[in-house]
């Protein structure tokens, strides 16, 4: 199954005399056996996109098909490592070719020599169905790796290897189907990256992904198994926000996908994650993290494949019953790769030069998120959080607009907030979450029945502030009635003391839901008490003079997450300030 190169256009190669090549087949191109994928077939001519640099390729070189779609190897050893867009381990690549990726490197995804202490969970004669667990090993101190029967296979266990050390290529057992065909099962398996892994049932989203970021968890939450977009202009903090979510969210496993971003950002992520400890287990954060890097100087075709590589790995761990969060930074660079390849394929361009199938490709990616029941009967999820980098911060451009069609949470970053040192720079007026109604029962049961009520009151005050600021621009704040001045003062307290969060402060970088709720309660208690005083014609200036508003701004730095009883002191301070003003006016 081979042909020869007829034409070369960047990463796009035309192959002649290849009637046996099929769409999506993997191929090896040229004397260096560069990795490629068939993206078009016409008669005995095939079009191949090559995932490596095509410099030096010449017409007439042989192209050999592998007879299978673009696939990656899945198994223990993925965690605590960093890979390129087609799942080659970059640490091994560096050892073999230096700081830049050499061409034609046939490096396996998983170390074939590493031994894993494996426990076999089945016996000869057992009948297994797709998704049944037949072996397990401790991949990292945090993650137990479970080997599952691949989809489409079932039968009787005919041979079993004893427990002990084995590699990912050792056969652990053999499965014989009803026709007498025998299939060897290993610690590892292959899976095509563009094919979603099967599930038993898609479940409704009912649990939040707790991130520890107040503006997200309180105002714009995302459910486990949901999809969110983080659009924003250059410098607004997309990567910083995703780093925070990767560090602190309560997902079991993090897949961080750097797609077309700067290499120093991936280096920073690798170094930071290696130094950080997981807050729940005090183990290194990399023990539950997988990094996939296709930086801006890597081959553009591999960038297009990298998002599917990351999603396939996320689904693999989801099928074991884990909750996985996939951070894609950024889908705009991925869309640009689509546009470049589409142009070289001479396809008809659509809006802003993007291919007409941009929307369907985005849908294929985001719709693979979900909260599911696996084939084994466990619950697992893949939550997708994709950064979008619209040129000039224009949210009306095609990638942002099409992304909004497939996500239910939108965290719009604001350049003015970022330049004003307000982080996370999520604009509370342009952002939204459609998971509020789905998550309300969980918040009621696990935090407080008042949580969503307080959240709505906080959000209403911020909206009222926006309207009042338009009036202030025209006539000034001094002529406003006292109740509207109170709205502005309380909204300022919410913005500075609640929404603004310091990632470099040990106390403020992560905030549990209970603390977020207590902070809202204190702020609203001050607002309600102040409103009662204003109803008696007492001016707001007297309450400001007590310093209580500035005092509450410091809660986020002064109350550790494990000392929430200190809120009683702030509640007493609020009551005392209100009492002083009340007595002074009797």
N, C-alpha and C positions, 0 to 999 in steps of 0.2 A: 504494500500500500504506500506508493511513493509517487512523486512528480518532480518537476524541476522549476527553479525560479525563472519567471519570465519578465517581471517588472518589480521595481522597488520604489516606494514613495514614502519615505520616513519609516514609521513602524508598520506600514501596510505593504504586504508583499503579494504579488499575483503569481499563482502557481499553475503551470500547464501540465497536461498529460496526467491528471490526477482524478480519474472518474470515480474512484472508490472513496474519496474524502467526503465526509458528511458534515453538515452544519454542527458547530460547536465541538468538533473533534480537536483534541490536542495534537500538535505536530512538533517535530524537531526540524528547524530550518538551518540549512547550510552545513558547512564542515564543522562549525562550532556547536551544532545541535541546539541552537537558540530555541527557547520555548515560545510557542505560538498557539493561536486558536483560530479555527476556521470560522469566518463571519459571513461568508457568501459563497454560493456555489452556482455555476452556470455551465452546464454541459461538463466537459472535462477540465474546466478552469475553476479554480478555487481562489478566494481572497482570504488572506491570513493576516491577523493582527499579531505582531510579535511583541512579547513582553520584555524584551531586552533591546539594547542599542543595536541598530542594524548597520552601523558603519562598517565598511569593508565587504559587505555581502556583494556578490556578483551574480549576474544572470547565468543560468545553467547549473548552479549548485543544487544538490538534491534536497528535497523536502520529504520527510518520512512521517506518515501518520501513525498515531498510537492506538487508533481504533476505539477511543473512549473520550468522553467530554472532559473539559478542564476540571480536574479533581485535586483535592488535597488529602494528606494523611492525617487522621484524627486519632489521638491516643494520649497516654500520659507523657508529660514532658512539654506540653504547650504552655502551662503556667510558668510564671517567673522567667519569661524569655521575650525576646523581641524579634519580629519577623519582617520580611519585606512583603510587597503586595501579593506575591504568589507563594507565600508561606515558606520562604527559605530563611533559616535562622541567621540573623545578621552577625552574631558573635562568631559563628563558624565561617561565614563569608569573609569577615575581617581577617581571620586567621589564615585564610587561603589566598585572599587577593588584596589585602590591605584596606585602607580606609574607603576605597571606592569599589563598587560591586563589579567584579570581573564578568565577562560574557561567557555564556555556555557552562556555567557552574551547575552541575547536577548534584545538588546537596539535598539530602533527605530532610524533611521537616522535623522528624524526630530522630534522636540519637540512636542508631541501630545497635550500639554496643552497651548502652546503659542498662543496668539490671534493676528490675523492680520486684520487690517482695510481694508476690501475688498469691491471693487466696482464691481457690476454685470453689464455686458455690453450688455446683451441680454434680450429679453422679451418672454413671452409665445407666441408660434406660429411661432417664427423665425426658419428658416431652416439653419442648420449648416453643414458644410463640414469639413473633417479632416484638422487641422491646424488653424481653425477659433478661435479667441480669445473670450472667454466668461466671463472672470473676470480678475481683476488685483489688485495688492496691492504693496505698497512701501516696498520692501524687505530691502534695505539700503538707506541712503540718495542719493546714486549714481545710484542705479539700481531699475527700475520699473519691478516688476515680473509680467509676463503675462501668464495666464493659457490658454492653447490651447487644442482644441479637439484632443484626441489621434488619431493616424493613424488607419484607418480601421473603424472608427465610423462616422456616419452621420445620420441625421434625424431631427425631429421637437422638439423644446423645449416644454416640456409638464408641467414642474413645475419649478419655480424660487424662490430662497431664496432672501429676501430683503438685501440691502446693510448693512454693519456693521461688527462688530468683529466676527471672526470665526476661528476655528482651521483648521489644514491641513486635519483632518478627517471628518469635517462637509460637508454634501452634499450641493453644491451650486445650482445645477440645475439637472433636469432629461431630458434625450434625448430619444425620442421614434423613432425607425426606422420604415421602411415601413412595416415590418412584425409584428409590434405591440410590439416588445421587448423594454424594458425600461432599460437605463443605467444611473446610478448615476455618476455625475462628481463632483470632489472635487478640493480643492486647490492643492492636490498632485496626483501623478500617479506613477505606477510601470513600470519599463522597464528592459528587459533582457540586461545585460551588454555586451554580446558578439554579439548582433544584432545591426548593424548600424541603426540609426534613419532615417526615409525616408525623402527625399527632393523632390522638384518639378523639379529642374534643377541644374546641376553643371555648374558654370559660369567660363569663363577664368580669370586667375589671372591678375589684372591690377593695383593694388595699393600696395605700399610697406608697410611693418610693420616698422614704424619709431621707432627706438630704442634709438636714441641719442648717439650711439657709432659710432665714425667716421669710423673706419675700416669696420664696418658692413654696415652702411647706404650708404657709398660712394663706397667702393671697392666690397663688397660681400653682396648686399642687399637680403632680403627675402620678397616675396610677401605675403600679407594677404591671408590666405588659403593655404600657401605653407608648405613645410617640410624641416627642416634643421637638420644636425647632428653636434655635437661638440665633436669630439674625442680628447683624449689627455691622457698622462700618469699621474700618481699620482702627485699632487702638481702643475699641469700646470694651474689650474684656471678654471676648468669646472663649478664648483658650483658657484664661484664668478661671472663668466660671465652670468650664468643663473639668478643669483640674480639681476644683473644689468638690464637684459632684463625684468624680472618680475616687477622691480620697475619703469622703465622708458618707456617701449614700449607703443605705443598708442592704445593697445587693450582695449576694454571695460571691459573685465573680464580676470583674470589670474587664471588658475588652475595649481598649483605647486605640482608636484608629486614626492615625495622622495621615490624612489624604491630601497630598499636594501642599502641605504647609512647610514652614521653614525648618531646616534640620536642627537648628539650635533649640527650637521648642520641643522637639521630640527628645533631644539630649537632656533638656531640663526636666521633662517628665520622667525619663528613665532614672536620672540621678535623685530627684525628689522622692519618687515612689520607692526607691531602694532604701532610702534613709528613714522613711516614715514607718511608724508602727500602726497596725490595724487597731482602731480604738476598742473593738470588741474582744480581740484575742491577744493583743500586745505582740503579735507576730509581725514580721516585715510585710508591708502592704503588697509587695510583689508576689507574695505567696498566693494571692488570689487575683492577680492581674496579668493580662496578656497585652503586649504592645505590638501593633502592626504599623510599620512606618513605610510610607511611600512619599518621600519628601519631594519638594518642588523640582529638584534636579535629577530625580529618578525617571526611568522611562514612562512616558505618558500612558501607554497602553496598560501597563501594570497598575497604574492608578485607577483605571476604570475597573479592573478586576478586584482591587483591594477591598472595596466595600462588601463584595460578595464573600471574599475570604473571611473577613471579620464576622459577617452574619452567620456563615456556616459554622464557625467555631462557637459562636454564642449559642446557636441552636443545639449543637452537640452537648454542651454542658446543661442546657435547659432540659434535654431529654433525660439527664440523670436526676432531675428533680431540683435543680438549682435555679435561683433567681439571678439573671444575668443583666447587667446594664452595659449597653454598647454606646460608646461616645464616638461619633463620627465628626472629625474636624479636618476639612470642612466639605460639605456636599457640593458647594459651589465649585471647588477645584475639581471634584469628580465630574461635575457637569461640563466644565471646561475641557476635560479630557474627552468626554463624549463628543463635544463640538469639534475638537481638533481631528479626531479619528473620522467623524462623519464627513468633515470637509475633504479629507484625503480619499474617502470612499466615493466622493463626488455625489453625495446624497443631496436632495433638495433641502435647503435650509429653511427653518421657520423663524420665529421671532428672535431678533438679536443674534442670528446665526446658529442658534441651538438647533439640534435635530428635531424633527416633528414628533419623535417618540420620547422626548424628554419627560413628559408627564407620566407615560406608562412605565418608564424605567424608575422614576422616583416612587411610583406606586408599588412596583415589585419589591423595592427595598423596604419601605416603611411598613408595608402590609405583612412582612415577615415577623414583625413585632407581635406580641400577644401573650396573654395569660392562658395557659393550656393545661389539659390533662394529657400526660404522656401515654405512649403505648403500654407502658408498665403500670399505669394507673396513678402515678405521682402527679403533683402539681408543680409546674415550673413556669418561668416567664422570661421573655426577652424584652427589655425596655430600651427603646432607641432614642437617643438625644443627639440630634444633628445640628451642627453649627452651619450657618449660611452667611456667606460674605458678599453681600450685594455691592456692586461697584458704586462708590460715592454714597453708600448708605441708603440707596433707593430701594425701598421695599416693594415697589411696583414692578421690579424686573422679573423675568420669567421664572428663575429658580425659586425665589421667595414665594411668589404667587402660587406656583404649582405645589410647593411644599405645604403651604397652608391648607391645601385640599386634603392632605393625607395625615395631618397631625391634629391632635385635639388640645395641645398646649402650645402656646406661642409666647416665648420670653423675648420681647423686642428690646434690644439694647439701645441706649440713647447716648450719642456722642457728648451732648452737653453735660449729662450726669457724670460720664467718665472723666471729662476734662475738669469737672468740679470735684473730683476725688470721691465721688459717691459710688461705692461698689457694694454688691453687684449693681451694675448700671442698668438694671431692668426697669423700663418705663412702665409704671403701674397704670397708665392711661391707655397705652397701645397694646398691652399684653392681655392674655386671657387664658383661662383653663376651662375646658368643657367636662372635666372630671368631677366638678364640685358635687353634683347630685349623686354620682356613683359612689363617692368616697364619704359622704356625710354619715351614713350608718357606722362606718368604721371609726370616724372621729368621735361620734357620740358615745360609742362603746369603749373606746380605748383612751380617750383624752378627757372630754367633757361634753355633755349635751349643749353647753353654751359656746363651744369653740366656734362653730360655723356662724352662730349669731354674732359673736364678737368680731369675727372676720368680716362679716357684711357691714357692720357698723364702722370698722376701720376703713374699709374700702369706700364707703359712702362719704366719710369725712375727707378723704383724699380727692374724691371727685368734686365735692363742694369747694374745696380749696382751689382747684383748677378754675372753676367758674368765677370765684371771688377775685383771683389774681388778675383776671381780665378787667374787672372793674377797678382794681387798685391801680393798674397801669394808667387808667384814664383820670381818676379823681383822687388817688392816694388812699392810704389805709386809715388816716385819722378820722375821716368822715363816716366810716362804716359804723353801724350799730354794734353794741357790745357783744351780742351773740355771734355776729359774724367775725368779730375780732377773736373770739374764743375758738371758733372753727379754724381760723388761720393759725393760732398759737398751738392748738392741739395737733393740727396736721403737721406743723413743723416738728413737734415732738415725735410724731410717728415716723416722719422721714428720717430725722437725725438719730433718734434713739431706738428705733425699731427696724426700719427697712435697711438702713446703712449698716454694713457688717464688715469687720476688719479680719481679713484672712490671716494676718500675721500676729493676731492677738490670741494667746493660748486659750482664753476663756471664750472669746467671741467667734472664733473660727468655726465652731460647731455648736449648735444650740438644740437641745432635745425639744420635742413637742410640748411637754409639760411646762418647760420654762417659757416657751413662746406664748403659751396660753396665759401664764401668770403675768407676763409683761403686758399683754393686751388688757387683762383685767385691771391692772393698776392704772394704766393710761386712761381707760374708760371710766374708772372710778373718779379720777381727777376731773375728767370732762363732765360727768354727771353732777358731781358736787359743785363745780364751778358754775354750771348752768343754773343750778338752784339758787346760788348767790346772785347771779345776774338777774334772775326773776324778781329779786328784791331791790333792784336798781343799784346794786353795789358794783362799782367799776372794776373791770378786769385788771387794771393797773395795780390795784392793791394785792391781788393774788400773785401777779408777776413779781412784785416786790419781795415776796417771801422766798423766792428762788426755787420753788417747788418744781417748776417746769424744767429748769436746768438740772435739778437733782435727779429727776427721772431719766434724763438723757444718759446718765452714767450707769444705769442698771446693767447694761450689757457687758460692762467691764468689771463690775463689782460683785456680781452674784455668780459664783462657780456653779457648774452644772450639777454638782453633787451636794449643793448647799441651798436648796430652794427655800428652806425655812427662813432665809434672810429676807424674803419678800414681805414677811410680816412687818419688818422694820420700815419698808417703803410704804406699806399700807398705813402704818401709824403716822408716818411723815405726811402723807396726803391728808389724813383725817385731822392732824394737828394744824396744818396750814389752813385748811378750810375753817377750823374752829377759831383760829386767831383772827381771820378776816371777819368771820361772823360776829365775834364778840366785840371787835373794834367798831362795828356799825350798829350796835344795839343802843 
